Amino acid sequence: MPLTPAGGLSASELFSQEALPMLLTTAVLLTSLTRSIVSQACYPQPLPIPCHGPACISDYPTPNSSLQYQDTRVIRHHESSFYYPISRGNHTGLGLNVVTAPTLSGPWTYAYQILKGPLKSPCGAANNHSGTWRWAPEIHFVNGTYCLYYTVEYPVPGEVCFDICVATSSTMGKDDWNDQGSIGIPLPEREKANDGTTRDPYVRLDGNLLSDSKDPQGVVEPLFMVFGSYQFGLYGITLANMTSVMPGERPELIIAAQYQKPASTILQDQSGNYTEGAHQLVNGDYIYLFYSRGACCEAPGHDAGSVYQTQVCRTVRSNGPRGLYVDRDGENCLTGGSLGWHRKGSIFLYSNSGERLDLRIMLEVYES
């Protein structure tokens, strides 16, 4: 049975679109959803507004190399009213980039890098964490504390390790971050695929805590994190508190990958419709789950069904964040989901701006 728009609103009423700038010419804020969020039908795509500020260009000088932005998370500081986008650093070992702006229109200015010290994760520990990435930040402000979740990636031959860690701060200052280490999502138990190979069913990456559209920088209790990136689907797990998972909990599949390849080739061949970059949000009587699907981050010229794109599914709030999630046609999202946005090139959803009562969805656009 098809989904009914919340409150009986039309598709045009459900979506209020507004093009906003982001950190550089290929990263933009595209959509403002202030009333309700559900994919109803195709609609005109907004055009990016050029970025404004010295941190917008890729050759902005830093101590080591040019700035790079990927998997950006934006939050508004609770005292200064400045926006703080946080993004992956441009080289291994450099932590996460932080830039600031007084408004979402800029000007964006590079501020500093955080979490450059030794890791508190088992990933790469045997080799002193040499060559380890920190990226995919996720930040919330709860009870006077900023909780910044990030992914650890140690992609060396023979030890491809991923983990989700958390750091806390009361000010978001450069030197005011306490790295708490891994939140303790269990390692996956390898399973046998249909082609006879063995694989890890999930990857501990791209963590996102359930929040509410009325306060997207906060969290919803009980604490629930959805995660998973570019492999065999999206998984969810309950947290005991802001820094650790519930003892004895195992991740549960929420959204299945729409495309799967043999485990022996998945890290070498990254084409196909993998799922990643989930974002859960409570809005009224529903929980919405946005995620990315497709081949990141390829140039234009691919058909609409294969490029990186944003999907959205939802479940009745009384079901809880594990679902069952369905798309706009009422189809089970364990097998698919509604196309939310599509542009020439590749697009993917990340997260909201942390602005109370005004949810802004960020998409990063990759063109050749």
VEXLUM-16581 format. One line per field, with one value per residue (C-alpha): residue number from 1; residue in one letter; x, z negated, y negated. Coordinates in nm, 4 decimals, padded with zeros to 6 digits. Each point is the difference from the previous one (the first is absolute). Last residue first. Example, Ala and Ser with C-alpha at 12.3 -4.5 7.8 and 13.67 -1.06 7.14 Angstrom:
2
num <- (2 1)
residuo <- (s a)
east <- (01.3670 -00.1370)
up <- (-00.7140 -00.0660)
north <- (00.1060 00.3440)
***
This chain:
368
num <- (368 367 366 365 364 363 362 361 360 359 358 357 356 355 354 353 352 351 350 349 348 347 346 345 344 343 342 341 340 339 338 337 336 335 334 333 332 331 330 329 328 327 326 325 324 323 322 321 320 319 318 317 316 315 314 313 312 311 310 309 308 307 306 305 304 303 302 301 300 299 298 297 296 295 294 293 292 291 290 289 288 287 286 285 284 283 282 281 280 279 278 277 276 275 274 273 272 271 270 269 268 267 266 265 264 263 262 261 260 259 258 257 256 255 254 253 252 251 250 249 248 247 246 245 244 243 242 241 240 239 238 237 236 235 234 233 232 231 230 229 228 227 226 225 224 223 222 221 220 219 218 217 216 215 214 213 212 211 210 209 208 207 206 205 204 203 202 201 200 199 198 197 196 195 194 193 192 191 190 189 188 187 186 185 184 183 182 181 180 179 178 177 176 175 174 173 172 171 170 169 168 167 166 165 164 163 162 161 160 159 158 157 156 155 154 153 152 151 150 149 148 147 146 145 144 143 142 141 140 139 138 137 136 135 134 133 132 131 130 129 128 127 126 125 124 123 122 121 120 119 118 117 116 115 114 113 112 111 110 109 108 107 106 105 104 103 102 101 100 99 98 97 96 95 94 93 92 91 90 89 88 87 86 85 84 83 82 81 80 79 78 77 76 75 74 73 72 71 70 69 68 67 66 65 64 63 62 61 60 59 58 57 56 55 54 53 52 51 50 49 48 47 46 45 44 43 42 41 40 39 38 37 36 35 34 33 32 31 30 29 28 27 26 25 24 23 22 21 20 19 18 17 16 15 14 13 12 11 10 9 8 7 6 5 4 3 2 1)
residuo <- (s e y v e l m i r l d l r e g s n s y l f i s g k r h w g l s g g t l c n e g d r d v y l g r p g n s r v t r c v q t q y v s g a d h g p a e c c a g r s y f l y i y d g n v l q h a g e t y n g s q d q l i t s a p k q y q a a i i l e p r e g p m v s t m n a l t i g y l g f q y s g f v m f l p e v v g q p d k s d s l l n g d l r v y p d r t t g d n a k e r e p l p i g i s g q d n w d d k g m t s s t a v c i d f c v e g p v p y e v t y y l c y t g n v f h i e p a w r w t g s h n n a a g c p s k l p g k l i q y a y t w p g s l t p a t v v n l g l g t h n g r s i p y y f s s e h h r i v r t d q y q l s s n p t p y d s i c a p g h c p i p l p q p y c a q s v i s r t l s t l l v a t t l l m p l a e q s f l e s a s l g g a p t l p m)
east <- (03.4108 -00.2878 -00.0465 -00.2762 -00.0089 -00.3445 -00.0926 -00.3498 -00.1102 -00.2424 -00.1443 -00.1600 00.3384 00.2997 00.2274 00.0993 -00.1367 00.1863 00.1621 -00.1835 00.1691 00.0156 00.1662 00.0008 -00.3133 -00.2394 -00.2213 -00.1809 -00.2282 -00.0190 -00.2334 00.1342 00.1168 00.0012 00.0120 -00.1909 -00.3290 -00.2287 -00.2737 00.0176 00.1741 00.2599 -00.0376 00.2000 -00.0870 00.1493 00.3048 -00.0524 -00.3163 -00.3233 -00.1970 00.1719 -00.1626 00.2776 00.1653 00.2128 00.2195 00.2558 00.2767 00.2076 00.3434 -00.0276 -00.1471 -00.3716 00.0251 00.2235 00.3671 00.1449 00.1110 00.3182 00.0210 00.0040 -00.1453 -00.1902 -00.3528 -00.2097 -00.0012 -00.2252 -00.2954 -00.1992 -00.3179 -00.1696 -00.3689 -00.2760 00.1337 00.3494 00.2647 00.3234 00.2435 00.2994 00.1846 00.3246 00.0204 -00.1591 00.1669 -00.1410 00.2866 00.3564 00.2602 00.2176 00.3130 -00.1618 -00.2947 00.2049 00.0490 -00.3246 -00.1904 -00.2302 -00.3297 -00.2567 -00.3077 00.1643 -00.2494 -00.1445 -00.0555 00.2351 00.0535 00.3228 00.0599 -00.0681 00.1587 00.0885 -00.1798 00.2407 00.2391 00.0737 -00.3350 -00.1645 -00.1203 -00.0161 -00.2396 00.1181 -00.0941 00.1246 00.0078 00.0799 00.2550 00.3021 00.0319 -00.0428 -00.1812 -00.1510 -00.3242 00.0297 -00.2776 -00.0195 -00.3249 -00.0461 00.0103 00.3071 00.0877 00.1378 -00.3182 -00.2251 -00.3533 00.0938 00.0827 00.3208 00.1110 00.3770 00.2043 00.3101 00.1706 00.2221 00.0094 -00.0273 -00.2646 -00.0551 00.3732 00.0547 00.0630 00.0038 -00.2284 -00.1817 -00.3101 00.1998 00.1290 00.0117 00.2731 -00.0986 00.0163 00.2068 -00.2171 -00.0825 00.2073 -00.0231 00.3696 00.2152 -00.0987 00.2063 -00.0340 -00.0140 00.0723 00.3191 -00.1605 -00.3087 -00.3327 -00.1006 -00.1127 00.1789 -00.0382 00.1608 -00.1599 00.1166 -00.1461 00.2268 00.1299 00.2846 00.1432 00.2933 00.1701 00.0877 -00.0416 -00.3270 -00.0093 -00.3195 -00.1212 -00.3431 -00.1119 -00.2513 00.0148 -00.1913 -00.0306 -00.0880 -00.2387 -00.2695 00.0106 00.1497 00.0380 00.2729 00.0528 00.3370 00.0618 00.3837 00.3120 00.2522 00.2804 00.3291 00.2097 -00.2238 00.3039 00.0399 -00.1629 -00.2597 -00.1303 -00.3629 -00.0196 -00.1337 00.1214 00.1937 00.3107 -00.0368 -00.1381 -00.3488 -00.0668 00.1074 -00.0375 -00.2072 -00.0367 -00.2379 -00.3387 -00.1620 -00.2598 -00.3567 -00.0697 00.0646 00.2796 00.2418 00.2471 00.2381 00.1158 00.2113 00.0219 00.3118 00.3255 00.1283 -00.0775 -00.0396 -00.2697 -00.1894 -00.3589 -00.2580 -00.1501 -00.2242 -00.0335 -00.2656 00.0429 -00.2804 00.2670 -00.1765 -00.1580 00.2309 -00.1937 00.0766 00.1101 00.1250 00.2136 00.0571 00.2769 00.1872 00.3555 00.2319 00.3297 00.3224 00.2114 -00.0198 -00.3138 -00.0354 -00.3395 00.0494 -00.3457 -00.1929 -00.2785 00.2117 00.0582 -00.3707 -00.3134 -00.1162 -00.1868 -00.3756 -00.0930 -00.3035 -00.3278 -00.1435 -00.3562 -00.2270 -00.0395 -00.2554 -00.0911 00.3187 -00.0850 00.1018 -00.2368 -00.0140 00.3405 00.1896 00.2705 00.1819 00.3219 00.2949 00.3037 00.3340 00.1598 00.0796 00.1430 -00.1182 -00.3741 -00.2417 -00.3780 -00.2727 -00.3479 -00.2781 -00.3184 -00.1230 -00.3137 -00.2175 00.1008 -00.0631 -00.3461 -00.0749 -00.2443 00.1509 00.2903 -00.0198 -00.1679 00.2274 -00.1137 -00.1485)
up <- (01.3905 -00.2331 -00.3619 -00.2000 -00.3779 -00.1555 -00.3257 -00.1441 -00.1923 -00.2868 -00.1314 -00.3427 -00.1748 00.2320 -00.0311 00.3635 00.1131 00.1395 00.2859 00.3178 00.3196 00.3551 00.3172 00.3386 00.1616 -00.2863 -00.2041 -00.3265 -00.2154 00.1897 -00.1961 -00.1600 00.0584 -00.1199 -00.3778 00.0811 00.0075 00.2592 -00.1135 00.3201 -00.1731 -00.1432 -00.3006 -00.3196 -00.2494 -00.2114 -00.2248 -00.1177 -00.1962 00.1364 -00.1851 00.2207 00.3129 00.2466 00.2794 00.3102 00.1904 00.2780 00.1048 00.3107 00.1103 00.3600 00.1018 00.0611 00.1626 00.2783 00.0003 00.2055 -00.2788 -00.1978 -00.2786 -00.3735 -00.1302 00.1833 -00.1303 -00.3107 -00.2685 -00.3036 -00.1500 -00.2747 -00.1158 -00.3316 00.0022 -00.2230 00.0002 00.1475 -00.1506 00.2000 00.1063 00.2242 00.1850 00.1939 00.1674 00.2505 00.2935 00.3479 00.2186 00.0703 -00.2742 00.1434 -00.2117 -00.3436 00.1202 00.1924 -00.2360 -00.1824 00.3158 00.1139 -00.1369 00.1266 -00.1628 -00.3398 -00.2688 -00.2335 -00.3697 -00.0795 -00.3756 -00.1893 -00.3098 -00.3535 -00.2966 -00.1826 00.1477 00.2138 -00.1429 -00.0117 00.0004 -00.2266 00.0154 00.3792 00.2095 00.3366 00.3639 00.3291 00.3560 00.2901 00.1459 00.0922 00.0576 -00.3518 -00.3122 -00.2890 -00.1849 -00.3625 -00.2583 -00.3336 -00.1833 00.0120 00.2801 00.0532 00.0268 00.2973 00.1940 -00.2555 00.1406 00.2812 -00.2651 -00.0244 00.0497 -00.0191 00.3181 00.0516 00.3405 -00.0550 -00.1778 00.3116 00.0245 00.1153 -00.0052 00.2851 00.0906 00.3575 00.1285 00.2607 -00.2194 -00.2811 -00.3108 -00.3184 -00.2015 -00.3488 -00.0101 -00.2667 -00.2815 -00.0194 -00.2974 -00.0106 00.0946 -00.1481 -00.2582 00.1616 -00.2248 00.2111 -00.1359 00.1872 00.3119 -00.1799 00.0472 -00.3386 -00.2293 00.1941 00.0587 00.2376 00.1426 00.1974 00.2790 00.1362 00.3340 00.0691 00.3296 -00.1253 00.2615 00.2334 -00.1754 -00.0343 -00.3665 -00.0212 -00.3196 00.0184 -00.2044 -00.2703 -00.1541 -00.3236 -00.0951 -00.3664 -00.1766 -00.0610 00.3606 00.3052 00.2888 00.2582 00.2763 00.1766 00.3037 -00.0273 -00.1843 00.2161 -00.1111 00.1898 -00.3052 -00.2883 -00.2064 00.2265 -00.2350 -00.0959 00.3570 -00.1057 -00.3726 -00.0701 -00.2250 00.2735 -00.0635 00.0433 00.2906 -00.1437 00.1174 00.2883 00.0027 00.1098 00.3794 00.0839 00.1738 00.0784 -00.0061 00.1257 -00.2819 -00.2354 -00.2369 00.1613 -00.1329 00.1243 -00.1739 00.1659 -00.1621 -00.1032 00.1856 -00.0267 00.3568 00.2315 00.1000 -00.3255 -00.0066 -00.0745 -00.2704 00.0877 -00.2942 00.0332 -00.2231 -00.2364 -00.2678 -00.2905 00.1116 00.2982 00.3132 00.1410 00.3444 00.0948 00.3111 00.1500 00.2210 00.0091 00.1175 -00.0864 00.1817 -00.1427 -00.3114 -00.2309 00.1765 00.3060 00.1773 00.3279 -00.0069 -00.0049 -00.2439 -00.3071 00.0966 00.0036 00.2119 00.1722 00.3260 -00.0292 00.1148 00.2280 -00.1315 00.1645 00.1275 -00.1407 00.0435 -00.2288 -00.3623 -00.2012 -00.3622 -00.2471 -00.1846 -00.0959 00.0118 00.2709 00.1453 00.2982 00.1881 -00.2248 00.2232 00.0402 00.3456 00.0024 -00.3471 -00.3591 00.0328 00.1647 -00.0238 00.2525 -00.1494 00.0448 -00.2073 00.0374 -00.1617 00.1406 00.3577 -00.0603 -00.1328 -00.3698 -00.1504 -00.3463 00.0830 00.3610 00.0270 00.0849 00.2668 -00.0978)
north <- (-01.5362 -00.0838 00.1058 -00.1675 00.0043 -00.0029 -00.1638 00.0043 -00.3042 00.0416 -00.3222 00.0286 -00.0045 -00.0272 00.3009 -00.0372 00.3336 00.2967 00.1807 00.0795 00.1014 -00.1201 00.1256 -00.1673 -00.1324 -00.0395 00.2291 -00.0514 00.2163 00.3257 00.2242 00.3164 00.3578 00.3614 -00.0404 -00.3143 00.1921 -00.1570 -00.2393 -00.2024 -00.2920 00.2380 00.2281 00.0460 00.2767 -00.1650 00.0263 -00.3588 00.0846 00.1423 -00.2709 -00.2566 00.1403 00.0813 -00.1941 00.0422 -00.2439 00.0436 -00.2385 00.0643 00.1145 00.1132 00.3364 -00.0462 -00.3405 00.1307 -00.0898 -00.2832 -00.2269 00.0739 00.2560 -00.0447 00.2235 00.2730 00.0229 -00.0403 -00.2637 -00.0058 -00.1819 00.1709 -00.1684 00.0755 -00.0820 -00.1351 -00.3549 -00.0138 00.2268 00.0049 00.2691 -00.0719 00.2760 -00.0558 00.3405 00.2390 00.1725 -00.0215 00.1109 -00.1015 00.0141 00.2757 00.0485 00.0043 00.2083 00.2549 00.2958 -00.0766 00.0848 -00.2796 -00.1268 -00.2484 -00.1482 00.0232 00.0957 -00.2625 00.0746 00.2907 00.0418 -00.0686 00.2150 -00.1226 00.1806 -00.3197 -00.3052 -00.1996 -00.2569 -00.3742 -00.1792 00.2565 00.3609 -00.0167 00.2092 00.1397 -00.0458 00.1410 -00.1283 00.2324 00.2370 -00.2134 -00.3695 -00.1231 00.1045 -00.1878 -00.0709 -00.1041 00.0107 -00.1783 00.0723 -00.2905 -00.2562 -00.2160 -00.3689 -00.1939 00.0733 -00.1725 -00.0237 00.2423 00.2603 00.2023 00.3620 00.0339 00.0483 00.2171 -00.0076 00.3081 00.3342 00.2190 00.2692 00.3579 00.0801 00.2428 00.3602 00.1245 00.2758 -00.2083 -00.0211 -00.1594 00.1759 -00.2034 -00.1690 -00.1105 -00.3764 -00.1768 -00.1256 -00.3732 -00.1157 -00.3797 -00.0119 -00.2741 -00.2608 -00.2767 -00.3038 -00.3149 -00.3472 -00.0859 -00.1481 -00.1268 00.1774 -00.1486 00.2829 00.2731 00.3738 00.2510 00.3139 00.3034 00.2138 00.2741 00.1248 00.2416 00.1194 00.2050 00.2197 -00.2825 -00.3372 -00.1887 -00.1118 -00.2011 -00.1637 -00.1572 -00.2958 -00.0833 -00.3461 -00.0491 -00.3658 -00.0376 -00.2379 00.2597 00.1281 -00.1726 00.2439 00.0666 00.2559 00.0117 00.2285 -00.0135 00.1065 00.1816 00.2306 00.0236 00.0876 00.1059 00.1069 00.3028 00.2529 -00.2620 -00.0275 00.0243 00.0845 -00.3503 -00.2802 -00.1757 -00.2056 -00.3772 -00.2021 -00.0254 -00.3569 -00.2212 -00.3767 -00.2998 -00.0263 -00.2830 00.0192 -00.3356 00.1249 00.0467 00.2456 -00.2896 -00.1093 00.2473 00.2548 00.2696 00.3177 00.2691 00.3443 00.1926 -00.0517 00.3576 00.0922 -00.2958 -00.2496 00.0114 00.1252 -00.2643 -00.2164 -00.2933 -00.2383 -00.2668 -00.3019 -00.1015 -00.0632 00.1708 00.3307 00.0401 00.0938 00.3442 00.1169 00.3474 00.0552 00.3431 -00.1417 -00.3259 -00.0520 -00.2831 -00.0328 00.1337 00.0300 -00.3002 -00.1233 -00.2225 -00.0270 00.1868 00.1650 -00.3248 -00.0784 -00.0708 -00.3649 -00.0894 00.0307 00.3189 -00.0330 00.0695 00.3493 00.0433 00.1330 00.3137 -00.0190 00.2717 00.3739 00.1567 00.0642 00.0368 -00.0681 -00.2665 -00.2272 -00.3659 -00.1695 00.1852 -00.2224 00.1476 -00.0521 -00.0574 00.0142 00.1717 -00.0111 -00.3704 00.0052 -00.0140 -00.0266 -00.2391 00.0136 00.0748 -00.0069 00.2482 00.0251 00.3558 00.1375 -00.2768 00.0797 00.3702 -00.0751 00.0072 00.2506 -00.0444 00.2282 00.1159 00.3419 00.2918 00.2430 00.3381)
***
